[in-house]
Amino acid sequence: QGSQVSLFLSFCNILCSQLPSLMASFAFALMTLGVPAVLAEKPHVLFILADDYGWGNMGVHRRDAGSSPEEIQGKAEVQTPNIDALIDAGVLLDRHYTYKICSPTRSSIQSGRLAVHVNPINSAVTSQNYDDPVSGYAGIPRNMTGIAEKLRDAGYRTHLVGKWDAGMATPEHTPKGRGYETWYGYYQHANDYWHKSTVFFATGEVDACLNRMKDLSMHNSSYSGPVRDAISLSAACEQDEESDPACYEEYLFKERVLEIIRDHDVSSPLFLFYSFHLIHTPLQVPKAWLHKIDDMVKAAGGKPFDDQNRRLYAAMTLYMDAAIGEAVEALKKKDMYDNTLIIFTSDNGGPIYEPGAASNHPLRGSKYNDWEGGVRTNAFVSGGFIPAERRGKKFEGIVNVADWYGTLTELAGVDMEDKKAEAANGWLKQKGLPLLHPVDSVPQWKNIINDKNGRADAMHLSSKAVLMWPYKLVTGKQPLSAWVGPNYPNCSTVKSIDDHNGPLPAPDDVKIFGESMPLAPTPEEVDRQTWTIDCGAGCLVNVRDDPTEHVNLAADPKYASILSKMQETLKEMNKDLFNPDRGLDRVAACDVAIEQDRTFGPFVHAEAFYSPAPEKDFGQKFRDQVLSVTLHTLNSDKVKEPFVSALKKMGTKAFQKMNTDKCLVPSREAVSEQYTQFTV
């Protein structure tokens, strides 16, 4: 009898040890048979969104690098061990597409619409159109239902950490209004990693508040408003040599992520949206991580970095990778990992302009354009929820970033229909205002685990591009239309900038009070220094056979019918482009920010949104009043136009003199060893 008990206990131990993989296989079988996912246990979801992450800056994309010294050096410099391990244990999404810039992609994820159907532009968070109370603001229209709202209906606990950039004007635009129970992060495109301020080199614009506001906020069950503690807002630790100085923004975000995982009640499924500031400019990282990346490159057989920005970008990438590793380890320690689905993507391709410093090698293009380097992003799924049969595989089906909305609602067992938007459309139609698009997300989970392409139809990438697999049509002017080499940027890039040959940032998103600022004296010089080409009515490429987009098929008679069909398709699709008048920068946003410790937040119907603020002393009240009067004067009709005109002229001259990168080797060595690592 004792031996029977021993045998039974051994069987139980074996069964228990195999339970996670058996559960995953069971879920796989259910999905393969078409049984709704709600019958299986709902997975925890860790959604990781990187910012401006270049294709060539992820280790997996360097594994098959060539044998040239430059390729070997490039491979040594890209250090992402945790990301690589997650890919090896998950599914690499080889054809994952986003929008070419950040806010539209983020709006797409949260709303389940293609970016062209929700928010195809980067607008200032201070924008407001008084005549449209639904869509007349930056980001997602007020009456669209967010993915966190859907998942809360399914019993999920919902948390967001990091960058939002999907609207701020009203309480409904905020993470709180979109269904997140807690949030710790910032509202707009970027801020300073140390000071949390909205400096020009973070946001790329001079806003109506003259960039005098901070941007770091939070909400939970008992508080809603600016982050007020001195340590979080201080930059005193910027020069510290320690690995994780407590005032570095990404340290604050990471610690909040770990806290959420530690404190989570596992009786409910978790939806944790981890939205990195990394690797967006400004290029800032604790000093210790520069030493770490140097040591790792040396250990991998590489030479020291020859370019300042490339070194900074590599160190920031390493920091992000390590933070992801800590989050995964926390899930394992909490016994949550085996039932967790990890989704990872970048919001767009890497920025190859200076000082963006990313590399999309070997793909063509960059953030701000419709080439593969701008819209085909680093992406994968991983975690214990991935069926064992699919781990270590590559999925080559087409996925749009909007598809995560439908994928997650399907796994959670709720529909993805947006009834709130449908209800708003009745009122909008009466007022003659733009109607809200329905959700056009495609649930992708069955496609990923069954290795089937779920997007065979034409996919609207932007007003200038459409993908009809395997062909892509790109039209009009496309900035940053270059191929960069395996070690980019480098000393030749620095020389190119110094010689006024670019690459400067795309001109449309460098703004002063909402107006585009010319980066060079003439439009022709702007195009030249931003490496812009004009595809006119269309450049046609076969992205399956020519993934680096070197061959333009548009002039080949054999492809005339395909070209014509795609041009007509894009023309028809653009009739549905959602681009309402989002209004102008409003100084009212500055007034509310000043009240809230000079911190950005909702400024329309927001009285009940904020928790009570500490009383200010007389000196602070006086300084705030002076700032308010100054901003109102500069935003007045009489003063604004000449002031903005003067700033534009000053800005154009400044850009032509700006030193945005630095060569780290002597000039003679740079000339003898470097080569031009970009081709327009």
C-alpha positions as CSV (number, residue, x, y, z in Angstrom):
1,Q,0.0,0.0,0.0
2,G,2.9,2.4,0.8
3,S,4.4,1.8,-2.7
4,Q,1.0,2.6,-4.3
5,V,0.8,5.9,-2.3
6,S,4.4,6.7,-3.4
7,L,3.6,5.9,-7.0
8,F,0.4,8.1,-6.8
9,L,2.3,11.0,-5.3
10,S,5.0,10.7,-8.0
11,F,2.3,10.8,-10.6
12,C,0.8,13.9,-9.0
13,N,4.2,15.7,-9.0
14,I,4.7,14.9,-12.7
15,L,1.2,16.1,-13.5
16,C,1.6,19.3,-11.6
17,S,5.0,20.0,-13.1
18,Q,3.4,19.6,-16.6
19,L,0.2,21.5,-15.8
20,P,1.2,24.9,-17.3
21,S,2.2,23.3,-20.7
22,L,-0.9,21.1,-20.6
23,M,-3.1,24.1,-20.0
24,A,-1.4,26.0,-22.8
25,S,-1.9,22.9,-25.1
26,F,-5.5,22.7,-24.0
27,A,-6.1,26.3,-24.9
28,F,-4.3,25.7,-28.2
29,A,-6.7,22.8,-29.0
30,L,-9.7,24.9,-28.1
31,M,-8.6,27.8,-30.3
32,T,-7.8,25.4,-33.2
33,L,-11.2,23.9,-33.0
34,G,-12.8,27.4,-33.0
35,V,-14.0,27.1,-29.4
36,P,-14.3,30.6,-27.9
37,A,-11.3,31.5,-25.7
38,V,-13.7,32.5,-22.8
39,L,-13.9,28.7,-22.1
40,A,-10.3,28.6,-21.2
41,E,-8.8,30.6,-18.3
42,K,-8.4,34.3,-19.1
43,P,-4.7,35.1,-19.4
44,H,-2.9,37.9,-17.6
45,V,-1.7,40.4,-20.2
46,L,1.5,42.4,-20.1
47,F,1.5,44.7,-23.1
48,I,4.9,46.4,-23.6
49,L,5.1,49.3,-25.9
50,A,8.6,50.6,-26.8
51,D,9.0,54.1,-28.2
52,D,11.0,54.8,-31.4
53,Y,12.7,51.4,-31.4
54,G,14.7,50.7,-34.5
55,W,14.5,47.4,-36.4
56,G,18.3,47.1,-36.4
57,N,18.5,47.8,-32.7
58,M,16.9,44.5,-31.6
59,G,19.3,41.6,-31.2
60,V,17.2,39.0,-33.0
61,H,17.4,41.1,-36.2
62,R,21.2,41.0,-36.0
63,R,21.6,37.2,-35.7
64,D,21.8,36.7,-39.4
65,A,24.2,39.6,-40.0
66,G,26.9,39.3,-42.6
67,S,30.5,38.6,-42.0
68,S,31.9,42.1,-42.8
69,P,33.7,43.9,-40.0
70,E,30.9,46.5,-39.9
71,E,28.2,43.9,-39.5
72,I,30.2,42.1,-36.8
73,Q,30.6,45.4,-35.0
74,G,26.9,46.2,-35.3
75,K,26.0,42.8,-33.9
76,A,28.3,43.3,-30.9
77,E,26.7,46.7,-30.1
78,V,23.1,45.5,-30.0
79,Q,22.6,43.9,-26.6
80,T,19.0,42.8,-25.8
81,P,19.3,39.4,-24.0
82,N,15.9,39.5,-22.3
83,I,14.0,40.5,-25.4
84,D,15.8,37.8,-27.4
85,A,15.0,35.2,-24.8
86,L,11.3,36.2,-24.8
87,I,11.3,35.9,-28.6
88,D,12.9,32.5,-28.5
89,A,10.2,31.4,-26.0
90,G,7.4,33.0,-28.0
91,V,6.4,34.0,-31.6
92,L,8.3,36.6,-33.6
93,L,5.8,38.8,-35.5
94,D,7.7,39.5,-38.7
95,R,5.1,41.6,-40.5
96,H,3.7,43.8,-37.7
97,Y,2.7,47.2,-38.9
98,T,2.0,50.5,-37.1
99,Y,1.6,54.1,-38.1
100,K,4.7,56.1,-38.9
101,I,4.5,58.3,-35.8
102,C,3.6,57.8,-32.2
103,S,0.3,59.4,-31.2
104,P,-1.7,57.8,-34.0
105,T,-0.3,54.4,-33.2
106,R,-1.1,54.8,-29.5
107,S,-4.6,56.0,-30.4
108,S,-5.0,52.9,-32.6
109,I,-4.0,50.5,-29.9
110,Q,-6.3,52.0,-27.3
111,S,-9.3,52.4,-29.7
112,G,-9.1,49.4,-32.0
113,R,-9.2,51.6,-35.1
114,L,-6.6,51.9,-37.8
115,A,-4.7,55.1,-37.2
116,V,-6.2,56.6,-40.3
117,H,-9.7,56.1,-38.7
118,V,-8.9,57.6,-35.3
119,N,-5.9,60.0,-35.3
120,P,-3.5,60.3,-38.2
121,I,-1.6,63.3,-36.9
122,N,0.5,64.5,-33.9
123,S,-1.5,67.4,-32.4
124,A,-0.4,69.5,-29.4
125,V,-2.1,68.2,-26.2
126,T,-3.2,71.7,-25.6
127,S,-5.4,71.8,-28.8
128,Q,-9.1,72.5,-28.7
129,N,-11.7,73.2,-31.3
130,Y,-14.6,74.9,-29.5
131,D,-17.1,73.8,-32.2
132,D,-16.5,70.0,-31.8
133,P,-16.8,68.7,-28.3
134,V,-16.2,65.1,-29.4
135,S,-13.3,65.1,-31.9
136,G,-12.0,68.7,-31.5
137,Y,-9.0,67.7,-29.4
138,A,-5.7,65.9,-29.7
139,G,-5.8,62.1,-29.5
140,I,-8.7,59.7,-29.5
141,P,-12.2,61.3,-29.9
142,R,-14.0,61.7,-26.6
143,N,-16.7,59.1,-27.2
144,M,-14.7,56.1,-28.2
145,T,-14.4,53.1,-25.9
146,G,-10.9,52.2,-24.8
147,I,-9.5,48.6,-24.6
148,A,-9.1,48.9,-20.8
149,E,-12.8,49.7,-20.5
150,K,-13.6,46.5,-22.5
151,L,-11.3,44.4,-20.3
152,R,-12.6,45.8,-17.1
153,D,-16.1,44.6,-18.3
154,A,-14.5,41.2,-18.6
155,G,-13.2,41.2,-15.0
156,Y,-9.7,42.4,-15.6
157,R,-7.8,44.8,-13.2
158,T,-6.3,47.5,-15.5
159,H,-3.1,49.5,-15.0
160,L,-1.0,51.8,-17.2
161,V,2.5,52.9,-16.5
162,G,4.4,55.4,-18.7
163,K,3.7,57.4,-21.8
164,W,0.1,58.0,-22.9
165,D,0.0,60.4,-25.9
166,A,-3.6,59.6,-26.8
167,G,-5.3,62.8,-25.6
168,M,-5.5,64.9,-22.5
169,A,-8.0,67.8,-23.0
170,T,-10.9,66.4,-21.0
171,P,-11.1,63.8,-18.2
172,E,-12.5,61.4,-20.8
173,H,-9.3,61.6,-22.8
174,T,-7.1,60.5,-19.9
175,P,-6.1,57.0,-19.0
176,K,-8.6,57.2,-16.1
177,G,-11.3,58.1,-18.6
178,R,-10.3,55.2,-20.9
179,G,-10.7,52.6,-18.3
180,Y,-7.4,52.3,-16.4
181,E,-7.8,51.9,-12.7
182,T,-4.4,53.4,-12.0
183,W,-1.8,55.3,-14.1
184,Y,1.7,56.7,-13.4
185,G,3.2,58.5,-16.4
186,Y,3.1,61.5,-18.7
187,Y,0.6,62.8,-21.3
188,Q,2.4,64.0,-24.4
189,H,5.0,62.9,-26.9
190,A,8.0,63.0,-24.4
191,N,9.5,64.8,-21.5
192,D,12.9,65.2,-19.9
193,Y,13.9,61.9,-18.2
194,W,15.5,63.7,-15.3
195,H,13.5,67.0,-14.9
196,K,10.2,65.7,-16.2
197,S,9.9,69.0,-18.0
198,T,8.5,69.6,-21.5
199,V,11.7,70.8,-23.1
200,F,11.9,71.4,-26.9
201,F,14.3,68.5,-27.4
202,A,11.8,66.2,-25.9
203,T,8.6,67.3,-27.6
204,G,9.9,68.9,-30.8
205,E,7.7,71.9,-30.4
206,V,7.4,75.2,-28.6
207,D,3.9,75.0,-27.1
208,A,1.4,77.7,-26.0
209,C,2.9,77.4,-22.5
210,L,6.4,78.1,-23.7
211,N,7.5,74.7,-22.6
212,R,7.4,75.8,-19.0
213,M,5.3,72.9,-17.7
214,K,6.2,69.6,-16.2
215,D,4.5,66.4,-17.4
216,L,4.3,63.6,-14.8
217,S,0.9,62.6,-13.3
218,M,-0.8,59.8,-11.7
219,H,-4.2,58.5,-10.6
220,N,-5.5,55.7,-8.4
221,S,-8.5,55.1,-6.2
222,S,-7.7,58.0,-3.8
223,Y,-5.8,60.5,-5.9
224,S,-5.8,62.2,-9.3
225,G,-3.4,64.8,-10.4
226,P,0.3,65.8,-10.7
227,V,3.1,63.7,-9.1
228,R,4.1,65.9,-6.3
229,D,6.9,64.1,-4.3
230,A,10.2,65.9,-4.4
231,I,12.3,62.8,-5.3
232,S,10.4,61.9,-8.4
233,L,10.5,65.5,-9.7
234,S,14.1,66.1,-8.8
235,A,17.0,65.8,-11.2
236,A,19.5,65.7,-8.3
237,C,20.5,62.1,-9.1
238,E,21.4,62.8,-12.7
239,Q,25.2,62.7,-12.1
240,D,25.0,59.7,-9.7
241,E,27.2,56.7,-10.7
242,E,24.8,54.1,-9.4
243,S,23.0,51.8,-11.8
244,D,19.5,52.8,-11.0
245,P,19.3,56.4,-9.7
246,A,15.9,57.0,-8.1
247,C,15.0,60.1,-10.0
248,Y,15.5,58.7,-13.5
249,E,12.0,58.5,-15.0
250,E,12.3,54.9,-16.3
251,Y,13.4,53.8,-12.9
252,L,10.2,55.3,-11.5
253,F,8.1,53.5,-14.2
254,K,9.9,50.2,-13.6
255,E,9.3,50.3,-9.9
256,R,5.6,51.0,-10.4
257,V,5.3,48.1,-12.7
258,L,7.0,45.8,-10.2
259,E,4.7,47.1,-7.4
260,I,1.6,46.4,-9.5
261,I,2.7,42.8,-10.2
262,R,3.7,42.2,-6.5
263,D,0.4,43.5,-5.2
264,H,-1.9,41.9,-7.7
265,D,-4.7,39.6,-6.5
266,V,-4.3,36.7,-8.8
267,S,-8.0,35.7,-8.4
268,S,-8.6,38.4,-11.1
269,P,-6.8,38.6,-14.5
270,L,-4.4,41.5,-14.9
271,F,-4.0,43.9,-17.8
272,L,-0.8,45.8,-17.4
273,F,0.1,48.3,-20.1
274,Y,3.9,49.1,-19.8
275,S,4.5,52.1,-22.0
276,F,8.2,53.0,-22.1
277,H,9.5,56.5,-22.7
278,L,12.6,54.7,-24.0
279,I,14.0,55.0,-26.6
280,H,12.6,58.4,-27.6
281,T,14.6,61.5,-27.4
282,P,16.1,63.2,-25.4
283,L,18.9,60.6,-25.3
284,Q,19.4,60.4,-21.5
285,V,20.4,57.4,-19.5
286,P,22.2,56.8,-16.1
287,K,26.0,56.9,-16.4
288,A,26.4,53.3,-15.3
289,W,24.5,52.0,-18.3
290,L,27.0,53.6,-20.6
291,H,29.8,51.7,-18.9
292,K,27.7,48.5,-19.0
293,I,27.1,48.7,-22.8
294,D,30.8,49.5,-23.3
295,D,31.8,46.4,-21.4
296,M,29.3,44.2,-23.2
297,V,30.4,45.4,-26.6
298,K,34.0,44.7,-25.7
299,A,33.1,41.2,-24.3
300,A,31.4,40.5,-27.6
301,G,34.6,41.3,-29.6
302,G,33.5,44.8,-30.7
303,K,35.4,48.1,-30.8
304,P,34.5,51.1,-28.7
305,F,31.6,53.2,-30.0
306,D,32.8,56.0,-32.4
307,D,29.6,58.0,-32.2
308,Q,28.1,59.6,-29.1
309,N,24.4,59.2,-30.0
310,R,24.8,55.6,-31.1
311,R,26.3,54.8,-27.7
312,L,23.5,56.6,-25.8
313,Y,20.8,54.8,-27.8
314,A,22.5,51.4,-27.3
315,A,22.7,52.1,-23.5
316,M,19.1,53.2,-23.4
317,T,18.1,50.0,-25.2
318,L,20.0,47.9,-22.7
319,Y,18.2,49.7,-19.9
320,M,14.8,48.9,-21.4
321,D,15.8,45.3,-22.0
322,A,16.8,44.9,-18.4
323,A,13.6,46.5,-17.1
324,I,11.6,44.0,-19.2
325,G,13.6,41.2,-17.7
326,E,12.8,42.4,-14.2
327,A,9.1,42.6,-15.0
328,V,9.1,39.0,-16.4
329,E,11.0,37.8,-13.3
330,A,8.4,39.4,-11.1
331,L,5.6,37.6,-12.9
332,K,7.5,34.3,-12.4
333,K,8.0,35.0,-8.7
334,K,4.3,35.7,-8.4
335,D,3.5,32.4,-10.2
336,M,1.7,34.4,-12.9
337,Y,4.0,33.9,-15.8
338,D,2.6,30.5,-16.9
339,N,-0.8,32.2,-17.6
340,T,0.5,35.4,-19.0
341,L,0.4,36.7,-22.6
342,I,3.2,39.2,-23.2
343,I,2.7,41.5,-26.2
344,F,5.6,43.6,-27.4
345,T,5.8,46.2,-30.1
346,S,7.3,49.5,-30.9
347,D,5.0,52.4,-31.7
348,N,6.8,53.1,-35.1
349,G,10.1,52.5,-36.7
350,G,13.3,54.0,-35.4
351,P,14.1,57.7,-36.1
352,I,17.2,57.9,-38.2
353,Y,17.4,61.7,-38.1
354,E,19.7,63.3,-35.6
355,P,19.5,63.2,-32.7
356,G,17.0,60.3,-33.0
357,A,20.0,57.9,-33.5
358,A,18.1,54.7,-34.3
359,S,19.0,52.2,-37.0
360,N,16.4,50.3,-39.1
361,H,19.2,48.4,-41.0
362,P,18.7,46.8,-43.5
363,L,15.2,48.3,-44.0
364,R,14.6,51.5,-45.8
365,G,13.3,54.6,-44.1
366,S,12.5,55.9,-40.7
367,K,9.9,57.1,-38.3
368,Y,7.9,59.8,-40.3
369,N,7.7,57.8,-43.5
370,D,5.8,54.9,-45.0
371,W,8.8,52.7,-46.0
372,E,9.3,49.5,-44.0
373,G,11.7,51.2,-41.7
374,G,9.0,53.6,-40.6
375,V,6.0,51.3,-40.2
376,R,7.2,47.7,-39.9
377,T,8.1,47.3,-36.3
378,N,9.8,45.1,-33.8
379,A,7.1,42.9,-32.4
380,F,6.5,39.5,-30.7
381,V,4.2,37.6,-28.3
382,S,5.6,35.5,-25.5
383,G,4.8,34.2,-22.0
384,G,3.5,31.0,-20.6
385,F,0.2,31.4,-22.4
386,I,1.9,30.7,-25.7
387,P,1.1,27.1,-26.7
388,A,4.2,24.9,-26.6
389,E,3.7,24.0,-30.2
390,R,4.2,27.6,-31.4
391,R,7.2,28.6,-29.2
392,G,10.3,29.7,-31.1
393,K,8.3,30.2,-34.3
394,K,8.1,33.2,-36.7
395,F,4.7,34.4,-37.8
396,E,4.7,36.1,-41.2
397,G,1.0,37.0,-41.4
398,I,0.1,40.6,-41.6
399,V,-0.8,42.2,-38.2
400,N,-1.8,45.8,-37.7
401,V,-1.3,47.4,-34.3
402,A,-5.1,48.0,-34.1
403,D,-5.6,44.3,-34.1
404,W,-4.6,43.9,-30.4
405,Y,-8.0,45.5,-29.4
406,G,-10.0,42.7,-31.1
407,T,-7.5,40.0,-30.1
408,L,-7.7,40.9,-26.4
409,T,-11.4,41.4,-26.4
410,E,-11.8,37.9,-28.0
411,L,-9.5,36.3,-25.4
412,A,-11.4,38.0,-22.6
413,G,-14.8,36.9,-24.0
414,V,-16.3,40.3,-24.7
415,D,-17.4,41.8,-28.0
416,M,-15.3,44.6,-29.6
417,E,-18.3,46.7,-30.8
418,D,-18.1,50.3,-29.6
419,K,-21.7,51.2,-28.6
420,K,-20.6,54.5,-27.0
421,A,-19.2,55.7,-30.4
422,E,-22.4,54.5,-32.1
423,A,-24.5,56.5,-29.7
424,A,-22.4,59.6,-30.3
425,N,-22.8,59.4,-34.0
426,G,-26.5,60.2,-33.8
427,W,-25.7,63.6,-32.2
428,L,-22.7,64.2,-34.5
429,K,-24.8,63.6,-37.6
430,Q,-27.4,66.2,-36.4
431,K,-24.6,68.7,-35.9
432,G,-22.9,68.0,-39.2
433,L,-19.7,67.0,-37.4
434,P,-17.3,64.1,-38.4
435,L,-18.8,60.7,-37.6
436,L,-16.7,58.2,-35.5
437,H,-15.5,55.1,-37.3
438,P,-16.4,51.7,-36.0
439,V,-13.8,49.4,-34.6
440,D,-11.9,47.8,-37.5
441,S,-9.6,45.6,-35.5
442,V,-9.0,42.0,-36.7
443,P,-8.7,39.4,-33.9
444,Q,-5.3,37.7,-34.5
445,W,-4.9,35.1,-31.9
446,K,-6.2,32.2,-33.9
447,N,-4.2,33.4,-36.9
448,I,-1.0,33.5,-34.9
449,I,-1.3,30.0,-33.3
450,N,-2.6,28.4,-36.6
451,D,0.0,30.3,-38.7
452,K,-2.6,31.8,-41.0
453,N,-2.6,35.3,-42.5
454,G,-5.7,37.1,-41.2
455,R,-5.3,40.3,-43.2
456,A,-5.5,39.4,-46.9
457,D,-7.4,42.6,-47.9
458,A,-5.8,46.0,-48.6
459,M,-4.5,47.7,-45.5
460,H,-4.6,51.5,-45.3
461,L,-1.2,52.5,-43.8
462,S,-1.6,56.3,-44.2
463,S,-3.1,58.9,-46.6
464,K,0.0,58.3,-48.7
465,A,0.4,54.5,-48.5
466,V,-1.5,51.2,-48.9
467,L,-0.4,47.6,-48.5
468,M,-2.0,45.0,-50.8
469,W,0.2,42.0,-50.1
470,P,2.8,41.5,-51.4
471,Y,2.8,45.0,-52.9
472,K,3.0,48.4,-51.2
473,L,2.2,51.7,-52.8
474,V,4.0,54.8,-51.4
475,T,3.0,58.2,-52.7
476,G,4.0,61.8,-52.3
477,K,6.9,63.3,-50.4
478,Q,8.6,60.9,-48.0
479,P,11.2,62.3,-45.6
480,L,14.2,60.3,-44.4
481,S,14.0,57.9,-47.4
482,A,17.4,56.3,-46.8
483,W,19.1,53.0,-46.1
484,V,21.6,53.2,-43.3
485,G,24.5,50.9,-42.7
486,P,25.1,48.5,-39.8
487,N,26.8,51.1,-37.6
488,Y,24.6,54.1,-37.7
489,P,24.8,57.0,-36.8
490,N,28.6,57.4,-37.1
491,C,31.2,60.0,-37.7
492,S,30.2,60.4,-41.3
493,T,26.7,61.2,-40.1
494,V,28.1,63.9,-37.8
495,K,30.1,65.4,-40.7
496,S,27.0,65.3,-42.9
497,I,25.1,67.3,-40.2
498,D,27.9,69.8,-39.9
499,D,28.0,70.2,-43.6
500,H,24.3,70.9,-43.7
501,N,23.5,67.7,-45.6
502,G,21.2,66.2,-43.0
503,P,19.5,64.2,-41.7
504,L,17.3,66.7,-39.9
505,P,14.0,65.7,-38.4
506,A,10.8,65.6,-40.5
507,P,9.6,69.2,-40.9
508,D,5.9,68.6,-40.2
509,D,6.3,67.8,-36.5
510,V,8.7,70.6,-35.5
511,K,6.2,73.3,-34.4
512,I,5.9,76.6,-32.7
513,F,2.5,77.3,-31.2
514,G,1.1,74.6,-33.5
515,E,2.6,75.9,-36.7
516,S,5.3,74.1,-38.6
517,M,8.8,75.6,-38.3
518,P,11.0,75.5,-41.4
519,L,14.3,73.7,-40.6
520,A,16.2,75.3,-43.5
521,P,16.0,78.6,-45.4
522,T,14.1,77.3,-48.4
523,P,11.7,74.4,-49.1
524,E,14.2,72.8,-51.4
525,E,16.9,72.9,-48.7
526,V,14.4,71.4,-46.2
527,D,13.8,68.5,-48.6
528,R,17.5,68.0,-49.2
529,Q,18.5,68.1,-45.5
530,T,15.6,65.8,-44.5
531,W,16.6,63.3,-47.2
532,T,13.1,63.6,-48.8
533,I,12.2,62.0,-52.1
534,D,9.0,62.6,-54.0
535,C,7.1,59.4,-55.1
536,G,4.5,61.5,-56.8
537,A,1.6,59.4,-57.9
538,G,3.3,56.3,-56.5
539,C,6.4,54.2,-55.9
540,L,5.5,50.5,-56.1
541,V,7.5,47.8,-54.2
542,N,7.1,44.1,-53.6
543,V,7.9,43.9,-49.9
544,R,7.8,40.1,-49.9
545,D,10.5,39.7,-52.6
546,D,12.2,43.0,-51.9
547,P,11.9,43.7,-48.2
548,T,14.5,46.5,-48.3
549,E,12.5,48.3,-51.0
550,H,15.3,48.9,-53.4
551,V,13.3,48.3,-56.6
552,N,10.6,50.7,-57.7
553,L,8.3,48.7,-60.0
554,A,6.1,51.7,-60.9
555,A,7.7,52.3,-64.3
556,D,7.7,48.6,-65.3
557,P,4.8,48.0,-67.8
558,K,4.3,44.5,-66.3
559,Y,3.0,46.1,-63.1
560,A,0.9,48.9,-64.7
561,S,-2.4,47.2,-63.8
562,I,-1.3,46.6,-60.2
563,L,-0.1,50.2,-59.9
564,S,-3.4,51.5,-61.2
565,K,-5.5,49.3,-59.0
566,M,-3.5,50.3,-55.9
567,Q,-3.7,54.0,-56.8
568,E,-7.5,53.8,-57.1
569,T,-7.7,51.8,-53.8
570,L,-5.8,54.4,-51.9
571,K,-7.9,57.2,-53.4
572,E,-11.1,55.4,-52.3
573,M,-9.7,54.6,-48.8
574,N,-8.7,58.2,-48.3
575,K,-12.3,59.2,-48.6
576,D,-12.7,57.6,-45.2
577,L,-9.7,59.3,-43.6
578,F,-10.7,60.6,-40.2
579,N,-9.0,64.0,-39.8
580,P,-11.4,66.4,-37.9
581,D,-10.4,70.0,-37.1
582,R,-8.7,69.6,-33.7
583,G,-8.4,73.3,-33.1
584,L,-5.6,75.5,-31.9
585,D,-3.2,75.6,-29.0
586,R,-5.2,77.0,-26.1
587,V,-3.7,79.1,-23.3
588,A,-6.5,77.7,-21.0
589,A,-4.4,74.5,-20.8
590,C,-1.6,76.5,-19.4
591,D,-3.9,78.2,-16.8
592,V,-5.0,74.8,-15.5
593,A,-1.4,73.5,-15.5
594,I,-0.2,76.5,-13.5
595,E,-2.9,75.7,-10.9
596,Q,-1.6,72.1,-10.7
597,D,2.0,72.8,-9.8
598,R,2.8,73.8,-13.4
599,T,2.0,70.2,-14.6
600,F,0.0,69.3,-17.7
601,G,-3.4,67.6,-17.4
602,P,-7.0,67.9,-18.5
603,F,-8.2,71.5,-19.0
604,V,-11.8,71.2,-20.3
605,H,-14.6,70.4,-17.8
606,A,-11.8,69.2,-15.5
607,E,-12.8,70.8,-12.1
608,A,-13.8,67.4,-10.5
609,F,-10.9,65.5,-12.0
610,Y,-8.1,66.8,-9.7
611,S,-7.6,66.0,-6.1
612,P,-7.2,69.0,-3.8
613,A,-3.8,70.7,-4.1
614,P,-1.6,71.9,-1.3
615,E,-1.9,75.6,-0.5
616,K,0.8,77.7,-2.3
617,D,2.7,80.4,-0.5
618,F,2.6,84.0,-1.6
619,G,5.8,83.9,-3.6
620,Q,4.6,81.0,-5.7
621,K,1.2,82.6,-6.3
622,F,3.0,85.7,-7.5
623,R,5.3,83.9,-9.8
624,D,2.4,81.9,-11.2
625,Q,0.5,85.1,-11.8
626,V,3.4,86.6,-13.7
627,L,3.7,83.5,-15.8
628,S,0.0,83.5,-16.6
629,V,0.0,87.1,-17.7
630,T,3.0,86.5,-19.9
631,L,1.5,83.5,-21.6
632,H,-1.9,85.2,-22.2
633,T,0.0,88.2,-23.7
634,L,2.0,86.0,-26.0
635,N,-1.1,84.0,-27.0
636,S,-3.2,87.1,-27.7
637,D,-4.2,87.8,-31.3
638,K,-2.1,91.0,-31.4
639,V,1.1,89.5,-30.2
640,K,1.0,85.9,-31.3
641,E,1.6,86.3,-35.0
642,P,4.8,88.5,-34.9
643,F,6.1,86.5,-31.9
644,V,5.7,83.1,-33.7
645,S,7.2,84.6,-36.9
646,A,10.2,85.8,-34.9
647,L,10.6,82.4,-33.2
648,K,10.5,80.6,-36.6
649,K,13.3,82.7,-38.0
650,M,15.4,82.2,-34.9
651,G,14.6,78.5,-34.9
652,T,15.6,78.0,-38.6
653,K,19.0,79.6,-38.0
654,A,19.5,77.6,-34.8
655,F,18.8,74.3,-36.5
656,Q,21.4,75.1,-39.1
657,K,24.0,75.7,-36.4
658,M,23.0,72.9,-34.0
659,N,25.5,70.2,-32.9
660,T,23.2,67.2,-32.3
661,D,25.9,64.5,-32.2
662,K,29.6,64.0,-31.6
663,C,32.3,61.8,-33.2
664,L,34.2,60.0,-30.4
665,V,37.4,59.2,-32.4
666,P,40.1,61.6,-33.8
667,S,39.1,63.2,-37.1
668,R,42.0,61.4,-39.0
669,E,40.9,58.0,-37.8
670,A,37.2,58.8,-38.5
671,V,38.0,59.8,-42.1
672,S,40.2,56.7,-42.7
673,E,38.0,54.1,-41.1
674,Q,34.5,55.4,-41.6
675,Y,32.4,55.2,-44.7
676,T,29.1,56.8,-45.7
677,Q,26.5,54.6,-43.9
678,F,23.4,56.0,-45.6
679,T,22.1,56.0,-49.1
680,V,19.2,58.2,-50.3
